[in-house]
Amino acid sequence: MSKVSIAGIAHDGRNVLIAHRNPTGQMGGRWEFPGGKVDGDESDGEALTREFREEFGIDVIPGQQVATAFFYHNGEKVDLHAYSIQVPHKGDETPYVLSEHTEYKWVDIDSIEGLDFVDSDRLIYPSVRSFILNGD
C-alpha cells in the first residue's frame, strides 16, 4: 500500500498560500503547498486539519479534491492528494504561528513557476493552476 501525502490549496482569486520549508531535510529550504502525511486511519480531511493546526496554528475547512499525483520518496511510492481549503483571513489580523516553515506568503499562481518549489508539488501545479484560474 502506498503512503499518502496531502496538500492544502488556499486561494483568494489568483493568489495562493505557499510556505517556505525549514532548511533541513531532502526538500528543505524550498517552497511548497502546505500539507503533510496522512497518519494511520486518518481521512485526508482529518490529516489536513491536523497538519495545519500543527504547522500554522490555524483551523482549516477542507473542500474538494483538486489534484492527484504520485511520486517515489526513498524508493517508496507516495500518493499526493491536494484539496481546496478555507483558512482564516490570510493571516493578516492574526499571523500564522509557524512550526515547520520559515515563512509563508500569498502569491499569484503564475509566479510559482519561477520559485524553487518541491518536486512533488510541481507535479500537481498544472491541476492546481487550472482549478484556481478556471474553477475545475
C-alpha positions as CSV (number, residue, x, y, z in Angstrom):
1,M,0.0,0.0,0.0
2,S,1.2,3.5,-0.9
3,K,1.8,6.2,1.6
4,V,-0.4,9.2,1.3
5,S,0.5,12.9,1.5
6,I,-1.9,15.8,1.3
7,A,-1.6,19.4,0.3
8,G,-3.9,22.2,1.2
9,I,-4.7,24.7,-1.5
10,A,-5.9,28.0,0.0
11,H,-6.6,30.8,-2.6
12,D,-8.1,34.2,-2.8
13,G,-8.7,34.9,-6.5
14,R,-5.4,34.2,-8.3
15,N,-3.4,34.3,-5.1
16,V,-2.4,31.1,-3.4
17,L,-0.9,30.3,0.0
18,I,2.6,28.8,-0.1
19,A,5.1,28.1,2.6
20,H,8.9,28.0,2.7
21,R,10.2,24.8,4.4
22,N,12.7,24.9,7.2
23,P,16.2,24.4,5.8
24,T,16.6,20.7,6.9
25,G,15.7,17.5,5.1
26,Q,15.8,16.5,1.5
27,M,13.5,19.2,0.3
28,G,14.5,21.7,3.0
29,G,14.6,25.4,2.0
30,R,12.1,25.0,-0.8
31,W,8.6,26.4,-1.3
32,E,5.5,24.2,-1.1
33,F,1.8,24.0,-0.9
34,P,1.5,23.3,2.8
35,G,0.4,19.8,4.0
36,G,1.9,16.6,5.2
37,K,1.4,12.9,5.7
38,V,-1.8,11.1,6.4
39,D,-1.3,9.1,9.6
40,G,-2.8,5.7,10.3
41,D,-6.6,5.6,9.8
42,E,-7.0,9.4,9.2
43,S,-9.0,10.6,6.3
44,D,-7.4,13.1,4.0
45,G,-9.6,15.9,5.6
46,E,-8.6,14.9,9.1
47,A,-4.9,15.0,8.1
48,L,-5.3,18.4,6.6
49,T,-6.9,19.7,9.7
50,R,-4.2,18.2,11.9
51,E,-1.3,19.4,9.8
52,F,-2.5,23.0,9.6
53,R,-3.0,23.1,13.4
54,E,0.5,21.7,13.9
55,E,2.3,23.7,11.3
56,F,0.4,27.0,11.2
57,G,-1.7,27.1,14.4
58,I,-4.9,27.5,12.4
59,D,-8.1,25.6,11.8
60,V,-8.9,25.0,8.1
61,I,-12.0,23.7,6.4
62,P,-11.2,21.1,3.8
63,G,-13.1,21.2,0.5
64,Q,-13.0,19.4,-2.8
65,Q,-10.0,17.4,-4.2
66,V,-8.3,19.5,-6.9
67,A,-5.3,17.4,-7.9
68,T,-3.6,14.0,-7.5
69,A,-0.2,12.7,-8.4
70,F,2.3,10.1,-7.2
71,F,6.0,10.1,-6.7
72,Y,8.7,8.0,-5.1
73,H,10.4,9.0,-1.9
74,N,13.4,6.9,-0.8
75,G,12.1,4.1,-3.1
76,E,8.5,4.1,-1.7
77,K,5.5,5.2,-3.7
78,V,3.6,8.1,-2.3
79,D,0.2,9.3,-3.4
80,L,-0.3,13.0,-3.3
81,H,-3.8,14.4,-2.9
82,A,-4.4,18.2,-3.0
83,Y,-7.6,19.7,-1.6
84,S,-9.0,23.2,-1.6
85,I,-9.2,24.6,1.9
86,Q,-10.6,27.6,3.6
87,V,-8.2,29.4,6.0
88,P,-8.6,32.3,8.5
89,H,-8.3,35.6,6.7
90,K,-4.9,35.3,5.2
91,G,-3.1,35.7,8.5
92,D,-3.3,39.5,8.3
93,E,-5.1,40.0,11.6
94,T,-3.6,37.1,13.5
95,P,-0.3,35.9,11.9
96,Y,0.0,32.2,11.5
97,V,2.3,30.5,14.0
98,L,4.9,28.5,12.0
99,S,6.5,25.3,13.3
100,E,7.8,23.6,10.0
101,H,8.3,26.7,7.8
102,T,10.4,29.8,7.9
103,E,7.7,32.0,6.2
104,Y,4.5,31.9,4.3
105,K,3.1,34.2,1.6
106,W,0.3,34.7,-0.8
107,V,1.5,34.7,-4.4
108,D,0.0,34.9,-7.8
109,I,-0.5,31.3,-9.1
110,D,1.7,32.1,-12.2
111,S,4.7,33.2,-10.1
112,I,5.1,29.7,-8.7
113,E,6.9,28.6,-11.9
114,G,9.8,30.9,-11.0
115,L,10.1,29.7,-7.4
116,D,12.3,26.8,-6.0
117,F,9.2,24.6,-5.4
118,V,9.4,21.0,-4.1
119,D,9.4,18.4,-6.8
120,S,6.2,16.6,-5.7
121,D,4.2,19.9,-5.7
122,R,5.4,20.7,-9.2
123,L,3.6,17.5,-10.3
124,I,0.2,18.9,-9.1
125,Y,0.9,22.5,-10.1
126,P,-0.9,22.3,-13.6
127,S,-4.1,21.0,-12.0
128,V,-3.9,23.4,-9.1
129,R,-3.4,26.3,-11.5
130,S,-6.4,25.2,-13.6
131,F,-8.5,24.9,-10.5
132,I,-7.6,28.4,-9.4
133,L,-8.0,30.1,-12.8
134,N,-10.9,28.1,-14.2
135,G,-12.6,26.5,-11.2
136,D,-12.0,23.0,-12.4
